[in-house]
């Protein structure tokens, strides 16, 4: 009964579109009126991936999965997130936008400790990133239980990437709306940095950026020599990049969150707040001086 | 009953095992190789129930190969020892495997190391040890003559002394022994006598 109703509705709402025919097929499997009408309103308003973007299980004719691309847009809309390998460790930094003056600083953390040798930073939806951090912790713990050794970097990255990817395969879950950076320090192989995006693609980097302003940050990172920089130098460089990406007049105030694994410390830890403050002041001072010099 | 002995030298791990498979009064086979090569730089000398230890050590070996194919990494001896121990500890309360093992390996980072693993899931890192009835006779010999950082020649001499002691005092006549060494160049068999 509802199927015949919907065939009457189509010509009234829209001109003939090839995409819309798909919806008729799709509606074949729906049995509730309210969802029928809901869908048709959506067609009328949708413009980008019209028709092919309702679920992660649908490809578009030009071979894209729109849900995953939308997830990537969600990941790109957060504050700048940077990661960098140094000669004696790995450093991750996040520009956390403070939405309100009433917010307590250091709450709603976007950098996470995964294991003694692994750290993780989130660009995009914080809760999604927290879920991935929990999963990463479970993977590392399980590996340690079996082998009594820290999990190798590329294995951890592969597992988490696989987990992220799996959420883009099914209709009843949504992809993660965050890009995560995983940094590890291995006694034998040294520092490793991986970036995993919502599609589950991951690469290993010397330095990488995600979130708003990542293009400028990537250019900045390319100028650095990772084999020469120490972790403290890296903190300063990352602070400079975040400062450069942040527009004082337009953007909201932000907090810098940093986390590192330094060879001397032996294990992963959050960078002390006073050290972040020092580094940030230096970076802002340097930016002011450069502005005045121009 | 199987005699398995192993010791750690300067930059190698030497393992020896008897080569007979006997049941009550019959020797069924006298050229059994009870020292399995888990990968290029690890040996697993086994003793206990013949079916159990072969089945279990092959399972371990295949799992390690699978890990290597999947990840491109060879596990360290420490990791393998803990993996084996975990499996035995799990199995003791499900389907006990009577396998007593001596894992010897050479890692680039930590050098030679020897692990004693028994069928209950006991794990110990040791410099020299033995499994089976041999331990009753040989631990004393090794206590007396073993020194840290011995060379391969001294190690082989010490092992020969242990085997002679077994021949002298152990009621079961174990005619043949096989000896294998692991060092930075990998695993190879030692011909002695």
Interface residues (C-beta under 8 A of the other chain):
Chain A: X145 X146 X147 X148 X149 X152 X154 X155 X187 X188
Chain B: X71 X72 X73 X75 X76 X78 X79 X80 X82 X83 X86 X109
